[in-house]
Amino acid sequence: MRKILILGAGYTGMAAATGLVGRLKHRDDTHITIVNPQLRFTERLRLHQTASGQTLADLQIPDQLDGTGVDFVQGWVTGIDADAQTVRVDDTHTLRYDTLLYALGSVADTETVPGVDEFAYTLNSAHDAALLADQLDRLGDGPVVVAGGGLTGIESAAEIAEQHPETQVVLLSRQQPASMMGEKARARLHAGLARLGVQVRAGADIVKVMSDGVALADGEVVPAQAVLWTTGVRVSPLAAAARLHVDDRGRIVTDESLRSVSHPNVYAVGDAAAIRQSYGVMHGTCQSGIPTALHAAASIVRELNGKQPKRFRFGYVHQPVSLGRHDAVIQFTHADDSPGRFYLAGRLAVAYKETVSSSPWTTYRLIRAMPTVGAMTWRRGGRSSQ
Ligand SMILES: Cc1cc2nc3c(=O)[nH]c(=O)nc-3n(C[C@H](O)[C@H](O)[C@H](O)COP(=O)(O)OP(=O)(O)OC[C@H]3O[C@@H](n4cnc5c(N)ncnc54)[C@H](O)[C@@H]3O)c2cc1C
């Protein structure tokens, strides 16, 4: 029996599991196990909604896997022995694998600035987002500082401002927020933030987070009753500790088929993988992560059938940003994620954003029923289907 072990049941781990189930349904010589700490699926794309006090659908991972034959193990992966091909869970038991699919995602990087771990909130999990929601309920008029002008920071600032109109929200960023967008889309996005009352301050270099505010490099202290940290991400140290070849950010470096360059029986997908394309190393998004997972699932099945896995190719399509529940901006992009000429805003953009971040459960059911079609979806910039 060939043992396929998937670490992490987030967006990509679940996509890989369902892709494998769809492709392996007529075989009885493989066994799939997936490990995740929570039973409930974390809709990470919507954690800013949780943080602002909204309730999300209760998506239970075991329900989705019911009837598929996939074993769900609830627990934290605490170690990987890549030579023995084993994984430790909760430091209490060991799982063996023939093929490992590493999909542990990423979390907010809280180690760059002193005080972040102690005083700032994150969107690392539904629990962390709920802690901020509780604090926001107690706050009154704030102020609340959102640190980081990337898409997560912008979405969070807008959502908090909309759900808590009495609270002053300050978005602090080193660069101009949404600097990755084209000029027109960015201007529209800033107008949307202004309409919600978000105070945007670019050029802010935060050097310390305290219980009552943040200190900037120029000595100014910006008062805050809550600080949300969204300035960048880091990955689990497990891959590096297992001596898998990783990049300078700890992500597993893959070959063109998404296998670890040092350990070819390990596939890496999503935020935890450093995947090179013609335009550079991909950055973590769901948009790109799910195609990596589907490609890895297809490649594992090709190898089981004695064939070589194919090359993965991906091009970005959009940068979708919600501005609360009633506004959004979608910047359409070139394959390398640089902004294209077109963008959408307002109600049409809200509908678009809702579609692309809708519950993945329906997508997973589709992938299970039609795994080959699934692997062709979201493809751009070349052939990657298998
Ligand atoms: C607020 C917010 C909004 C976003 N919006 C968008 C968007 O609109 N579009 C987009 O494309 N991307 C968006 N992203 C980014 C997107 O969420 C990530 O790129 C995506 O979730 C990556 O998928 P993943 O499977 O690699 O990781 P995840 O979805 O984070 O899954 C990782 C899983 O691994 C588990 N795990 C971690 N460590 C361990 C361990 N040691 N043992 C066992 N399990 C473990 C985690 O609990 C989790 O279930 C957003 C992110 C945030 C925070």
PDBQT file of the ligand as one rigid body, heavy atoms in Angstrom, charges set to zero:
ROOT
HETATM    1  C1  LIG A 401      -7.191  38.149   5.468  1.00  0.00    +0.000 C 
HETATM    2  C2  LIG A 401      -6.601  37.449   4.280  1.00  0.00    +0.000 A 
HETATM    3  C3  LIG A 401      -7.177  37.632   3.023  1.00  0.00    +0.000 A 
HETATM    4  C4  LIG A 401      -6.651  36.983   1.912  1.00  0.00    +0.000 A 
HETATM    5  N1  LIG A 401      -7.246  37.191   0.698  1.00  0.00    +0.000 NA
HETATM    6  C5  LIG A 401      -6.779  36.547  -0.384  1.00  0.00    +0.000 A 
HETATM    7  C6  LIG A 401      -7.428  36.693  -1.652  1.00  0.00    +0.000 A 
HETATM    8  O1  LIG A 401      -8.396  37.431  -1.785  1.00  0.00    +0.000 OA
HETATM    9  N2  LIG A 401      -6.953  35.986  -2.702  1.00  0.00    +0.000 N 
HETATM   10  C7  LIG A 401      -5.884  35.137  -2.585  1.00  0.00    +0.000 A 
HETATM   11  O2  LIG A 401      -5.509  34.509  -3.588  1.00  0.00    +0.000 OA
HETATM   12  N3  LIG A 401      -5.231  34.976  -1.405  1.00  0.00    +0.000 NA
HETATM   13  C8  LIG A 401      -5.643  35.662  -0.304  1.00  0.00    +0.000 A 
HETATM   14  N4  LIG A 401      -5.016  35.491   0.897  1.00  0.00    +0.000 N 
HETATM   15  C9  LIG A 401      -3.847  34.586   0.971  1.00  0.00    +0.000 C 
HETATM   16  C10 LIG A 401      -4.336  33.133   1.100  1.00  0.00    +0.000 C 
HETATM   17  O3  LIG A 401      -5.173  33.022   2.226  1.00  0.00    +0.000 OA
HETATM   18  C11 LIG A 401      -3.158  32.174   1.240  1.00  0.00    +0.000 C 
HETATM   19  O4  LIG A 401      -2.278  32.386   0.159  1.00  0.00    +0.000 OA
HETATM   20  C12 LIG A 401      -3.674  30.731   1.228  1.00  0.00    +0.000 C 
HETATM   21  O5  LIG A 401      -4.479  30.485   2.364  1.00  0.00    +0.000 OA
HETATM   22  C13 LIG A 401      -2.498  29.755   1.189  1.00  0.00    +0.000 C 
HETATM   23  O6  LIG A 401      -3.001  28.428   1.230  1.00  0.00    +0.000 OA
HETATM   24  P1  LIG A 401      -2.159  27.296   1.953  1.00  0.00    +0.000 P 
HETATM   25  O7  LIG A 401      -2.939  26.038   1.833  1.00  0.00    +0.000 OA
HETATM   26  O8  LIG A 401      -0.748  27.340   1.486  1.00  0.00    +0.000 OA
HETATM   27  O9  LIG A 401      -2.129  27.751   3.489  1.00  0.00    +0.000 OA
HETATM   28  P2  LIG A 401      -3.357  27.816   4.529  1.00  0.00    +0.000 P 
HETATM   29  O10 LIG A 401      -4.648  28.042   3.849  1.00  0.00    +0.000 OA
HETATM   30  O11 LIG A 401      -2.931  28.799   5.573  1.00  0.00    +0.000 OA
HETATM   31  O12 LIG A 401      -3.370  26.359   5.172  1.00  0.00    +0.000 OA
HETATM   32  C14 LIG A 401      -2.303  25.878   5.965  1.00  0.00    +0.000 C 
HETATM   33  C15 LIG A 401      -2.895  24.821   6.887  1.00  0.00    +0.000 C 
HETATM   34  O13 LIG A 401      -1.826  24.158   7.537  1.00  0.00    +0.000 OA
HETATM   35  C16 LIG A 401      -2.131  24.050   8.926  1.00  0.00    +0.000 C 
HETATM   36  N5  LIG A 401      -0.877  23.978   9.677  1.00  0.00    +0.000 N 
HETATM   37  C17 LIG A 401       0.057  24.938   9.847  1.00  0.00    +0.000 A 
HETATM   38  N6  LIG A 401       1.061  24.470  10.609  1.00  0.00    +0.000 NA
HETATM   39  C18 LIG A 401       0.751  23.186  10.927  1.00  0.00    +0.000 A 
HETATM   40  C19 LIG A 401       1.420  22.159  11.658  1.00  0.00    +0.000 A 
HETATM   41  N7  LIG A 401       2.626  22.334  12.241  1.00  0.00    +0.000 N 
HETATM   42  N8  LIG A 401       0.800  20.954  11.749  1.00  0.00    +0.000 NA
HETATM   43  C20 LIG A 401      -0.407  20.717  11.145  1.00  0.00    +0.000 A 
HETATM   44  N9  LIG A 401      -1.055  21.653  10.422  1.00  0.00    +0.000 NA
HETATM   45  C21 LIG A 401      -0.481  22.873  10.321  1.00  0.00    +0.000 A 
HETATM   46  C22 LIG A 401      -2.920  25.319   9.229  1.00  0.00    +0.000 C 
HETATM   47  O14 LIG A 401      -3.658  25.181  10.440  1.00  0.00    +0.000 OA
HETATM   48  C23 LIG A 401      -3.793  25.409   7.986  1.00  0.00    +0.000 C 
HETATM   49  O15 LIG A 401      -4.976  24.678   8.117  1.00  0.00    +0.000 OA
HETATM   50  C24 LIG A 401      -5.510  36.128   2.043  1.00  0.00    +0.000 A 
HETATM   51  C25 LIG A 401      -4.935  35.940   3.306  1.00  0.00    +0.000 A 
HETATM   52  C26 LIG A 401      -5.452  36.597   4.413  1.00  0.00    +0.000 A 
HETATM   53  C27 LIG A 401      -4.809  36.377   5.771  1.00  0.00    +0.000 C 
ENDROOT
TORSDOF 0
